[in-house]
């Protein structure tokens, strides 16, 4: 019974959330679309001709945002996830697979055709158990995987935007980013819930 009550409370809050309502009104697939929009509008991150891979992209909210920005034929967006993603836009190529597996990386390399990326985006989060001792380390494992991927595919001066959660591992991940990128910024979008440990590391200027 307690689990059912807690789940109902979450659902009630979710439905009444103004950011959820705004995302639905704008036709976005997820609330997180507004987080990316907010960060972009503040930092002016993306240009129409950039090459972008969106890791853990399902259901496609971030890629929807990027499709409205990456409009030059020289640019492209690849939405990558183990889960199936419904078609988003003619500007977005959906690739289903695990980006840590060679088969998926081979398909990705074929799609990008030798071009190095301007951006790696990751809004990935674990399936939360409710135990911080489990969930926080798992979130940093995903962030580490995203960083390892970035070091393989980013162009010199390329950038990465990755979601993390405050807790054990935060300082170490920050340190790693500062070693690999010229500028690292920690961002808590207004669209993130105030009681959430969710943060974003914006790392720019990959040193290669």
Order of alpha helices (4+ residues) and beta strands (2+ residues): alpha-alpha-alpha-beta-alpha-beta-beta-alpha-beta-alpha-beta-alpha-beta-beta
